[in-house]
């Protein structure tokens, strides 16, 4: 699992042209959105979603 996740991270780095910190923040935001959605706590991720949808 770790090898696949590392590979995914590097694929996103290459495809996006972003830096490691930027891609790490992208993954972190995605995880926050997934977890808060699963726990039915959308208000926690609302600030991120508001920025993403503009």
mmJSON file of the N, C-alpha and C atoms, coordinates in Angstrom:
{"data_MODEL":{"atom_site":{
"group_PDB":["ATOM","ATOM","ATOM","ATOM","ATOM","ATOM","ATOM","ATOM","ATOM","ATOM","ATOM","ATOM","ATOM","ATOM","ATOM","ATOM","ATOM","ATOM","ATOM","ATOM","ATOM","ATOM","ATOM","ATOM","ATOM","ATOM","ATOM","ATOM","ATOM","ATOM","ATOM","ATOM","ATOM","ATOM","ATOM","ATOM","ATOM","ATOM","ATOM","ATOM","ATOM","ATOM","ATOM","ATOM","ATOM","ATOM","ATOM","ATOM","ATOM","ATOM","ATOM","ATOM","ATOM","ATOM","ATOM","ATOM","ATOM","ATOM","ATOM","ATOM","ATOM","ATOM","ATOM","ATOM","ATOM","ATOM","ATOM","ATOM","ATOM","ATOM","ATOM","ATOM","ATOM","ATOM","ATOM","ATOM","ATOM","ATOM","ATOM","ATOM","ATOM","ATOM","ATOM","ATOM","ATOM","ATOM","ATOM","ATOM","ATOM","ATOM","ATOM","ATOM","ATOM","ATOM","ATOM","ATOM","ATOM","ATOM","ATOM","ATOM","ATOM","ATOM","ATOM","ATOM","ATOM","ATOM","ATOM","ATOM","ATOM","ATOM","ATOM","ATOM","ATOM","ATOM","ATOM","ATOM","ATOM","ATOM","ATOM","ATOM","ATOM","ATOM","ATOM","ATOM","ATOM","ATOM","ATOM","ATOM","ATOM","ATOM","ATOM","ATOM","ATOM","ATOM","ATOM","ATOM","ATOM","ATOM","ATOM","ATOM","ATOM","ATOM","ATOM","ATOM","ATOM","ATOM","ATOM","ATOM","ATOM","ATOM","ATOM","ATOM","ATOM","ATOM","ATOM","ATOM","ATOM","ATOM","ATOM","ATOM","ATOM","ATOM"],
"id":[1,2,3,4,5,6,7,8,9,10,11,12,13,14,15,16,17,18,19,20,21,22,23,24,25,26,27,28,29,30,31,32,33,34,35,36,37,38,39,40,41,42,43,44,45,46,47,48,49,50,51,52,53,54,55,56,57,58,59,60,61,62,63,64,65,66,67,68,69,70,71,72,73,74,75,76,77,78,79,80,81,82,83,84,85,86,87,88,89,90,91,92,93,94,95,96,97,98,99,100,101,102,103,104,105,106,107,108,109,110,111,112,113,114,115,116,117,118,119,120,121,122,123,124,125,126,127,128,129,130,131,132,133,134,135,136,137,138,139,140,141,142,143,144,145,146,147,148,149,150,151,152,153,154,155,156,157,158,159,160,161,162],
"type_symbol":["N","C","C","N","C","C","N","C","C","N","C","C","N","C","C","N","C","C","N","C","C","N","C","C","N","C","C","N","C","C","N","C","C","N","C","C","N","C","C","N","C","C","N","C","C","N","C","C","N","C","C","N","C","C","N","C","C","N","C","C","N","C","C","N","C","C","N","C","C","N","C","C","N","C","C","N","C","C","N","C","C","N","C","C","N","C","C","N","C","C","N","C","C","N","C","C","N","C","C","N","C","C","N","C","C","N","C","C","N","C","C","N","C","C","N","C","C","N","C","C","N","C","C","N","C","C","N","C","C","N","C","C","N","C","C","N","C","C","N","C","C","N","C","C","N","C","C","N","C","C","N","C","C","N","C","C","N","C","C","N","C","C"],
"label_atom_id":["N","CA","C","N","CA","C","N","CA","C","N","CA","C","N","CA","C","N","CA","C","N","CA","C","N","CA","C","N","CA","C","N","CA","C","N","CA","C","N","CA","C","N","CA","C","N","CA","C","N","CA","C","N","CA","C","N","CA","C","N","CA","C","N","CA","C","N","CA","C","N","CA","C","N","CA","C","N","CA","C","N","CA","C","N","CA","C","N","CA","C","N","CA","C","N","CA","C","N","CA","C","N","CA","C","N","CA","C","N","CA","C","N","CA","C","N","CA","C","N","CA","C","N","CA","C","N","CA","C","N","CA","C","N","CA","C","N","CA","C","N","CA","C","N","CA","C","N","CA","C","N","CA","C","N","CA","C","N","CA","C","N","CA","C","N","CA","C","N","CA","C","N","CA","C","N","CA","C","N","CA","C","N","CA","C","N","CA","C"],
"label_alt_id":[null,null,null,null,null,null,null,null,null,null,null,null,null,null,null,null,null,null,null,null,null,null,null,null,null,null,null,null,null,null,null,null,null,null,null,null,null,null,null,null,null,null,null,null,null,null,null,null,null,null,null,null,null,null,null,null,null,null,null,null,null,null,null,null,null,null,null,null,null,null,null,null,null,null,null,null,null,null,null,null,null,null,null,null,null,null,null,null,null,null,null,null,null,null,null,null,null,null,null,null,null,null,null,null,null,null,null,null,null,null,null,null,null,null,null,null,null,null,null,null,null,null,null,null,null,null,null,null,null,null,null,null,null,null,null,null,null,null,null,null,null,null,null,null,null,null,null,null,null,null,null,null,null,null,null,null,null,null,null,null,null,null],
"label_comp_id":["UNK","UNK","UNK","UNK","UNK","UNK","UNK","UNK","UNK","UNK","UNK","UNK","UNK","UNK","UNK","UNK","UNK","UNK","UNK","UNK","UNK","UNK","UNK","UNK","UNK","UNK","UNK","UNK","UNK","UNK","UNK","UNK","UNK","UNK","UNK","UNK","UNK","UNK","UNK","UNK","UNK","UNK","UNK","UNK","UNK","UNK","UNK","UNK","UNK","UNK","UNK","UNK","UNK","UNK","UNK","UNK","UNK","UNK","UNK","UNK","UNK","UNK","UNK","UNK","UNK","UNK","UNK","UNK","UNK","UNK","UNK","UNK","UNK","UNK","UNK","UNK","UNK","UNK","UNK","UNK","UNK","UNK","UNK","UNK","UNK","UNK","UNK","UNK","UNK","UNK","UNK","UNK","UNK","UNK","UNK","UNK","UNK","UNK","UNK","UNK","UNK","UNK","UNK","UNK","UNK","UNK","UNK","UNK","UNK","UNK","UNK","UNK","UNK","UNK","UNK","UNK","UNK","UNK","UNK","UNK","UNK","UNK","UNK","UNK","UNK","UNK","UNK","UNK","UNK","UNK","UNK","UNK","UNK","UNK","UNK","UNK","UNK","UNK","UNK","UNK","UNK","UNK","UNK","UNK","UNK","UNK","UNK","UNK","UNK","UNK","UNK","UNK","UNK","UNK","UNK","UNK","UNK","UNK","UNK","UNK","UNK","UNK"],
"label_asym_id":["A","A","A","A","A","A","A","A","A","A","A","A","A","A","A","A","A","A","A","A","A","A","A","A","A","A","A","A","A","A","A","A","A","A","A","A","A","A","A","A","A","A","A","A","A","A","A","A","A","A","A","A","A","A","A","A","A","A","A","A","A","A","A","A","A","A","A","A","A","A","A","A","A","A","A","A","A","A","A","A","A","A","A","A","A","A","A","A","A","A","A","A","A","A","A","A","A","A","A","A","A","A","A","A","A","A","A","A","A","A","A","A","A","A","A","A","A","A","A","A","A","A","A","A","A","A","A","A","A","A","A","A","A","A","A","A","A","A","A","A","A","A","A","A","A","A","A","A","A","A","A","A","A","A","A","A","A","A","A","A","A","A"],
"label_entity_id":["1","1","1","1","1","1","1","1","1","1","1","1","1","1","1","1","1","1","1","1","1","1","1","1","1","1","1","1","1","1","1","1","1","1","1","1","1","1","1","1","1","1","1","1","1","1","1","1","1","1","1","1","1","1","1","1","1","1","1","1","1","1","1","1","1","1","1","1","1","1","1","1","1","1","1","1","1","1","1","1","1","1","1","1","1","1","1","1","1","1","1","1","1","1","1","1","1","1","1","1","1","1","1","1","1","1","1","1","1","1","1","1","1","1","1","1","1","1","1","1","1","1","1","1","1","1","1","1","1","1","1","1","1","1","1","1","1","1","1","1","1","1","1","1","1","1","1","1","1","1","1","1","1","1","1","1","1","1","1","1","1","1"],
"label_seq_id":[1,1,1,2,2,2,3,3,3,4,4,4,5,5,5,6,6,6,7,7,7,8,8,8,9,9,9,10,10,10,11,11,11,12,12,12,13,13,13,14,14,14,15,15,15,16,16,16,17,17,17,18,18,18,19,19,19,20,20,20,21,21,21,22,22,22,23,23,23,24,24,24,25,25,25,26,26,26,27,27,27,28,28,28,29,29,29,30,30,30,31,31,31,32,32,32,33,33,33,34,34,34,35,35,35,36,36,36,37,37,37,38,38,38,39,39,39,40,40,40,41,41,41,42,42,42,43,43,43,44,44,44,45,45,45,46,46,46,47,47,47,48,48,48,49,49,49,50,50,50,51,51,51,52,52,52,53,53,53,54,54,54],
"pdbx_PDB_ins_code":[null,null,null,null,null,null,null,null,null,null,null,null,null,null,null,null,null,null,null,null,null,null,null,null,null,null,null,null,null,null,null,null,null,null,null,null,null,null,null,null,null,null,null,null,null,null,null,null,null,null,null,null,null,null,null,null,null,null,null,null,null,null,null,null,null,null,null,null,null,null,null,null,null,null,null,null,null,null,null,null,null,null,null,null,null,null,null,null,null,null,null,null,null,null,null,null,null,null,null,null,null,null,null,null,null,null,null,null,null,null,null,null,null,null,null,null,null,null,null,null,null,null,null,null,null,null,null,null,null,null,null,null,null,null,null,null,null,null,null,null,null,null,null,null,null,null,null,null,null,null,null,null,null,null,null,null,null,null,null,null,null,null],
"Cartn_x":[0.831,0.0,0.874,1.918,2.788,3.462,3.877,4.54,3.567,2.328,1.318,1.01,0.92,0.621,1.773,2.995,4.168,4.183,3.859,3.806,2.738,1.578,0.502,0.958,1.599,2.104,3.052,3.978,4.943,4.282,3.265,2.516,1.839,1.245,0.589,1.629,2.78,3.867,4.196,4.413,4.8,3.672,2.464,1.339,0.961,1.069,0.631,1.705,2.961,4.047,4.211,3.447,3.529,4.714,4.96,6.027,5.516,6.441,6.067,5.109,5.354,4.474,3.067,3.0,1.705,0.909,1.585,0.919,0.526,1.365,1.022,-0.217,-0.327,-1.512,-2.745,-2.595,-3.693,-4.207,-3.282,-3.674,-4.309,-3.75,-4.288,-5.707,-5.943,-7.3,-8.271,-7.852,-8.708,-9.06,-8.081,-8.342,-9.303,-9.13,-10.031,-11.457,-11.605,-12.935,-13.54,-12.759,-13.258,-13.695,-12.86,-13.165,-14.372,-14.408,-15.535,-16.845,-16.759,-17.963,-18.439,-17.517,-17.876,-18.466,-17.973,-18.454,-19.639,-20.089,-21.209,-20.945,-19.75,-19.324,-18.869,-19.735,-19.309,-18.868,-19.323,-18.949,-17.447,-16.787,-15.357,-14.58,-15.019,-14.334,-14.931,-15.972,-16.651,-15.698,-14.757,-13.856,-13.048,-12.617,-11.852,-12.76,-13.959,-14.886,-15.319,-15.488,-15.858,-14.778,-13.525,-12.406,-12.366,-12.578,-12.486,-13.597,-14.774,-15.893,-16.033,-15.309,-15.247,-16.516],
"Cartn_y":[-1.189,0.0,1.252,1.246,2.417,2.715,1.663,1.864,2.481,2.008,2.54,4.001,4.337,5.715,6.636,6.189,6.988,7.207,6.162,6.268,7.276,7.216,8.166,9.597,9.801,11.13,11.652,10.811,11.24,11.443,10.651,10.863,12.234,12.597,13.908,15.025,14.822,15.817,16.072,15.004,15.139,15.764,15.269,15.726,17.177,17.573,18.92,19.976,19.56,20.521,21.271,20.86,21.497,20.985,21.658,21.237,20.233,19.645,18.639,19.194,20.409,20.986,21.218,21.725,21.983,20.689,19.65,18.363,17.727,17.857,17.33,18.027,19.338,20.07,19.623,19.34,18.832,17.512,16.585,15.304,15.487,16.372,16.61,17.166,18.09,18.647,17.574,16.74,15.651,14.69,14.361,13.458,14.099,15.384,16.074,16.049,16.314,16.298,14.896,13.857,12.477,12.086,12.366,11.976,12.737,14.042,14.809,14.458,14.085,13.636,12.306,11.37,10.063,10.187,11.14,11.33,12.284,12.744,13.685,14.956,15.5,16.742,17.747,18.055,18.902,20.3,20.772,22.125,22.259,21.149,21.198,21.479,20.891,21.093,22.25,22.88,23.951,25.047,25.517,26.575,26.146,24.904,24.391,24.313,23.826,23.673,25.024,26.006,27.347,27.943,27.738,28.246,27.51,26.192,25.372,25.712,26.062,26.321,27.8,28.647,30.064,30.77],
"Cartn_z":[0.0,0.0,0.0,0.803,0.896,-0.438,-1.139,-2.427,-3.43,-3.427,-4.347,-4.03,-2.741,-2.371,-2.751,-2.508,-2.89,-4.403,-5.15,-6.602,-7.036,-6.418,-6.717,-6.431,-5.287,-4.92,-5.998,-6.439,-7.454,-8.82,-9.121,-10.365,-10.357,-9.219,-9.107,-9.194,-8.58,-8.694,-10.158,-10.894,-12.306,-13.132,-12.943,-13.767,-13.481,-12.214,-11.831,-12.031,-11.96,-12.008,-10.697,-9.686,-8.373,-7.581,-6.472,-5.587,-4.564,-3.821,-2.824,-1.775,-1.301,-0.282,-0.84,-2.047,-2.673,-2.881,-3.345,-3.57,-2.231,-1.231,0.093,0.641,0.447,0.889,0.116,-1.16,-1.981,-1.417,-1.11,-0.529,0.844,1.649,2.999,2.93,2.036,1.887,1.439,0.506,0.042,1.156,1.993,3.117,4.118,4.395,5.308,4.771,3.488,2.878,2.95,2.65,2.712,4.116,5.101,6.474,7.011,6.792,7.333,6.619,5.358,4.653,5.222,5.433,5.987,7.395,8.172,9.549,9.629,8.464,8.382,9.19,8.983,9.625,8.558,7.61,6.491,6.905,8.041,8.469,8.724,9.035,9.299,8.007,6.904,5.627,4.828,5.335,4.597,4.124,4.943,4.451,3.234,3.196,2.053,0.834,1.021,-0.092,-0.636,0.223,-0.222,-1.114,-0.76,-1.559,-2.894,-2.862,-4.072,-5.069,-4.571,-5.466,-5.788,-5.051,-5.318,-5.108],
"occupancy":[1.0,1.0,1.0,1.0,1.0,1.0,1.0,1.0,1.0,1.0,1.0,1.0,1.0,1.0,1.0,1.0,1.0,1.0,1.0,1.0,1.0,1.0,1.0,1.0,1.0,1.0,1.0,1.0,1.0,1.0,1.0,1.0,1.0,1.0,1.0,1.0,1.0,1.0,1.0,1.0,1.0,1.0,1.0,1.0,1.0,1.0,1.0,1.0,1.0,1.0,1.0,1.0,1.0,1.0,1.0,1.0,1.0,1.0,1.0,1.0,1.0,1.0,1.0,1.0,1.0,1.0,1.0,1.0,1.0,1.0,1.0,1.0,1.0,1.0,1.0,1.0,1.0,1.0,1.0,1.0,1.0,1.0,1.0,1.0,1.0,1.0,1.0,1.0,1.0,1.0,1.0,1.0,1.0,1.0,1.0,1.0,1.0,1.0,1.0,1.0,1.0,1.0,1.0,1.0,1.0,1.0,1.0,1.0,1.0,1.0,1.0,1.0,1.0,1.0,1.0,1.0,1.0,1.0,1.0,1.0,1.0,1.0,1.0,1.0,1.0,1.0,1.0,1.0,1.0,1.0,1.0,1.0,1.0,1.0,1.0,1.0,1.0,1.0,1.0,1.0,1.0,1.0,1.0,1.0,1.0,1.0,1.0,1.0,1.0,1.0,1.0,1.0,1.0,1.0,1.0,1.0,1.0,1.0,1.0,1.0,1.0,1.0],
"B_iso_or_equiv":[0.0,0.0,0.0,0.0,0.0,0.0,0.0,0.0,0.0,0.0,0.0,0.0,0.0,0.0,0.0,0.0,0.0,0.0,0.0,0.0,0.0,0.0,0.0,0.0,0.0,0.0,0.0,0.0,0.0,0.0,0.0,0.0,0.0,0.0,0.0,0.0,0.0,0.0,0.0,0.0,0.0,0.0,0.0,0.0,0.0,0.0,0.0,0.0,0.0,0.0,0.0,0.0,0.0,0.0,0.0,0.0,0.0,0.0,0.0,0.0,0.0,0.0,0.0,0.0,0.0,0.0,0.0,0.0,0.0,0.0,0.0,0.0,0.0,0.0,0.0,0.0,0.0,0.0,0.0,0.0,0.0,0.0,0.0,0.0,0.0,0.0,0.0,0.0,0.0,0.0,0.0,0.0,0.0,0.0,0.0,0.0,0.0,0.0,0.0,0.0,0.0,0.0,0.0,0.0,0.0,0.0,0.0,0.0,0.0,0.0,0.0,0.0,0.0,0.0,0.0,0.0,0.0,0.0,0.0,0.0,0.0,0.0,0.0,0.0,0.0,0.0,0.0,0.0,0.0,0.0,0.0,0.0,0.0,0.0,0.0,0.0,0.0,0.0,0.0,0.0,0.0,0.0,0.0,0.0,0.0,0.0,0.0,0.0,0.0,0.0,0.0,0.0,0.0,0.0,0.0,0.0,0.0,0.0,0.0,0.0,0.0,0.0],
"pdbx_formal_charge":[null,null,null,null,null,null,null,null,null,null,null,null,null,null,null,null,null,null,null,null,null,null,null,null,null,null,null,null,null,null,null,null,null,null,null,null,null,null,null,null,null,null,null,null,null,null,null,null,null,null,null,null,null,null,null,null,null,null,null,null,null,null,null,null,null,null,null,null,null,null,null,null,null,null,null,null,null,null,null,null,null,null,null,null,null,null,null,null,null,null,null,null,null,null,null,null,null,null,null,null,null,null,null,null,null,null,null,null,null,null,null,null,null,null,null,null,null,null,null,null,null,null,null,null,null,null,null,null,null,null,null,null,null,null,null,null,null,null,null,null,null,null,null,null,null,null,null,null,null,null,null,null,null,null,null,null,null,null,null,null,null,null],
"auth_seq_id":[1,1,1,2,2,2,3,3,3,4,4,4,5,5,5,6,6,6,7,7,7,8,8,8,9,9,9,10,10,10,11,11,11,12,12,12,13,13,13,14,14,14,15,15,15,16,16,16,17,17,17,18,18,18,19,19,19,20,20,20,21,21,21,22,22,22,23,23,23,24,24,24,25,25,25,26,26,26,27,27,27,28,28,28,29,29,29,30,30,30,31,31,31,32,32,32,33,33,33,34,34,34,35,35,35,36,36,36,37,37,37,38,38,38,39,39,39,40,40,40,41,41,41,42,42,42,43,43,43,44,44,44,45,45,45,46,46,46,47,47,47,48,48,48,49,49,49,50,50,50,51,51,51,52,52,52,53,53,53,54,54,54],
"auth_comp_id":["UNK","UNK","UNK","UNK","UNK","UNK","UNK","UNK","UNK","UNK","UNK","UNK","UNK","UNK","UNK","UNK","UNK","UNK","UNK","UNK","UNK","UNK","UNK","UNK","UNK","UNK","UNK","UNK","UNK","UNK","UNK","UNK","UNK","UNK","UNK","UNK","UNK","UNK","UNK","UNK","UNK","UNK","UNK","UNK","UNK","UNK","UNK","UNK","UNK","UNK","UNK","UNK","UNK","UNK","UNK","UNK","UNK","UNK","UNK","UNK","UNK","UNK","UNK","UNK","UNK","UNK","UNK","UNK","UNK","UNK","UNK","UNK","UNK","UNK","UNK","UNK","UNK","UNK","UNK","UNK","UNK","UNK","UNK","UNK","UNK","UNK","UNK","UNK","UNK","UNK","UNK","UNK","UNK","UNK","UNK","UNK","UNK","UNK","UNK","UNK","UNK","UNK","UNK","UNK","UNK","UNK","UNK","UNK","UNK","UNK","UNK","UNK","UNK","UNK","UNK","UNK","UNK","UNK","UNK","UNK","UNK","UNK","UNK","UNK","UNK","UNK","UNK","UNK","UNK","UNK","UNK","UNK","UNK","UNK","UNK","UNK","UNK","UNK","UNK","UNK","UNK","UNK","UNK","UNK","UNK","UNK","UNK","UNK","UNK","UNK","UNK","UNK","UNK","UNK","UNK","UNK","UNK","UNK","UNK","UNK","UNK","UNK"],
"auth_asym_id":["A","A","A","A","A","A","A","A","A","A","A","A","A","A","A","A","A","A","A","A","A","A","A","A","A","A","A","A","A","A","A","A","A","A","A","A","A","A","A","A","A","A","A","A","A","A","A","A","A","A","A","A","A","A","A","A","A","A","A","A","A","A","A","A","A","A","A","A","A","A","A","A","A","A","A","A","A","A","A","A","A","A","A","A","A","A","A","A","A","A","A","A","A","A","A","A","A","A","A","A","A","A","A","A","A","A","A","A","A","A","A","A","A","A","A","A","A","A","A","A","A","A","A","A","A","A","A","A","A","A","A","A","A","A","A","A","A","A","A","A","A","A","A","A","A","A","A","A","A","A","A","A","A","A","A","A","A","A","A","A","A","A"],
"auth_atom_id":["N","CA","C","N","CA","C","N","CA","C","N","CA","C","N","CA","C","N","CA","C","N","CA","C","N","CA","C","N","CA","C","N","CA","C","N","CA","C","N","CA","C","N","CA","C","N","CA","C","N","CA","C","N","CA","C","N","CA","C","N","CA","C","N","CA","C","N","CA","C","N","CA","C","N","CA","C","N","CA","C","N","CA","C","N","CA","C","N","CA","C","N","CA","C","N","CA","C","N","CA","C","N","CA","C","N","CA","C","N","CA","C","N","CA","C","N","CA","C","N","CA","C","N","CA","C","N","CA","C","N","CA","C","N","CA","C","N","CA","C","N","CA","C","N","CA","C","N","CA","C","N","CA","C","N","CA","C","N","CA","C","N","CA","C","N","CA","C","N","CA","C","N","CA","C","N","CA","C","N","CA","C","N","CA","C","N","CA","C"],
"pdbx_PDB_model_num":[1,1,1,1,1,1,1,1,1,1,1,1,1,1,1,1,1,1,1,1,1,1,1,1,1,1,1,1,1,1,1,1,1,1,1,1,1,1,1,1,1,1,1,1,1,1,1,1,1,1,1,1,1,1,1,1,1,1,1,1,1,1,1,1,1,1,1,1,1,1,1,1,1,1,1,1,1,1,1,1,1,1,1,1,1,1,1,1,1,1,1,1,1,1,1,1,1,1,1,1,1,1,1,1,1,1,1,1,1,1,1,1,1,1,1,1,1,1,1,1,1,1,1,1,1,1,1,1,1,1,1,1,1,1,1,1,1,1,1,1,1,1,1,1,1,1,1,1,1,1,1,1,1,1,1,1,1,1,1,1,1,1]
}}}
